[in-house]
Amino acid sequence: MIKQYFLNTWSGIWTVLVGMKITFKHLFTPSVTIQYPDVKVELPERSRNRLYVNMDDCIGCDQCARACPVSCIEIETVKSVPGDEVGKTSNGKKKALWVTKFNIDFAKCCCCQLCVFPCPTECIKMTSIYEFSEFERDNLLYNFATLTPAEVDEKKDSYAKLEAEKAAQKAAAAAEPKPVAAPAPEKPKEESSNN
Amino acid sequence: MALKTEEMVLNMGPQHPSTHGVLRLELELEGELVLNVRPHLGYLHRCFEKHCEAMTYPQVIPYVDRLDYLAAMSNELTYAITCEKLMNIQVPERVEYIRVIMVELQRIASHLVALGTFGLDIGAFTPFLYCFIDREKILSLFELTCGARMLYNYIWIGGLSHDLHPDFIRLAKEFVQYFKPHVAELNNLLSYNKIFIERTANVGVLPLEAAINYNITGPSLRGSGIKWDLRKNDPYSIYDKFDFDIPVGKGTFGQVGDCWDRYFVRVVEMEQSLRIIEQALEQIPEGDVTSALPKRVKPPEGTVYARTENPKGELGFFIVSNGSLNPYRVKVKPPSFVNLTVLGELCKGCFISDVIAILGSIDIVMGEVDR
């Protein structure tokens, strides 16, 4: 009984000393912490942080928005009218849509990278910028669209005008041969709205 | 005759460092003795299962990461295996190897947190720091591969999002060599420390029969002395190609199934994971990791259940598909939740300080308990 007591005491002291030896050894190993705001870790090339959209290449296909599990990407597009020069992407695709709205809400974004893979022009990318905290949540809503509000209105107007012209033309074309038939003018209208 | 006193009800948590998240324990005490423990859940409930019904199959993967956020790779693997079983996809050999390497690295990382925080709960602060240094190295490997440190979205249905980084194999081999002596160091520092043994041996003994009746899985079950590991008993992926042992609790310092046994099973499991990683790194074939990725994940109608051995225990997904792009129902069988149910049984009649030790030894993650 007494022997056990002393054995326990001894093993208590001894195992603590063994542990102390290990901690003592670690005193002389290089430090693993860094002084963060002054020193920064180098991120690997695949690191996933804030998204960046290269609007020159964006064709407004909406595939990234559909892939997003938290619906943080919001895209609105307007069709270009003939004569408009929307430009080309860097891989030579001709753009047909004006991207009037391209908002990413980084308050919602979970950096899962699901939006990056379906992009046909590789214009949406994960960057290594991770210091973008804000005091107001609204400031985390990033607007990537390059058009000014006036330009957006202009594009919308010109497209609406084109649509109206087309509808009027179709209605006139449909109305001329059969002026009496009632459902005839209805049909082109439906088609034009599908366009 | 002892004086009859009124029982005291004490709330431990939800904001308590030793409850590993937002778990509230309602303790019925008589002095220092615990008469009953009632865990209260739901503080971290995020409607995972219902939310999945509104997601497409690939969109569920980022949410799956957030179940057991300390072992996100393992969750992804289980979900991917379940969907692949439903869609009948055969993944390339290289993908299987990479998956096994990732999941075993994740097992080490998860166990390092479990062991570190277990020591921290009991009062040993230093091992916690050393464990986190080693875990950091694993997270850097993951960051190199897929860009994220904790929530990877790396293992996809039918493949992987990226191939390995060219440096990965070299760095992983370096890590294995680096980490081997650290397990022995952890043993000397914590496992065989007399104070630690006194706090954990013969505390919270979980008899084998009770463990099976409560459906305990993972290291907590093996600590009670039964060799039950899905990697051996129901091999998935390519685990049948590797040579490794399954550690069980032997009751080295007390009865079989005490806290120390459950703790030590995890330590030995890390060594076995290193063995698997070493073999996999040697045998890994060349190939394309994205070749089997389906263009659209649209499984046929049907139900499927698949399970894997996660660091915490047996994780299973039950998916009902109605042939559309979204799952009709996703049910999770989480190991942490099931393992938590035995807490009341284990804590009956022990001291209040032992509750902390028992809770730490069954290693729960609240993200998985509440979902």
Interface residues (C-beta under 8 A of the other chain):
Chain A: N8 S11 G12 W14 T15 V16 V18 G19 I22 T23 H26 V32 L43 P44 R46 S47 R48 A67 C68 P69 C110 C111 C112 Q113 L114 F117 M126
Chain B: M55 P58 Q59 V60 I61 P62 Y63 T126 Y130 I133 E136 E143 L144 T145 C146 G147 A148 L151 N153 S161 H162 H165 E185 N188 L189 L190 Y192 N193 K194 I195
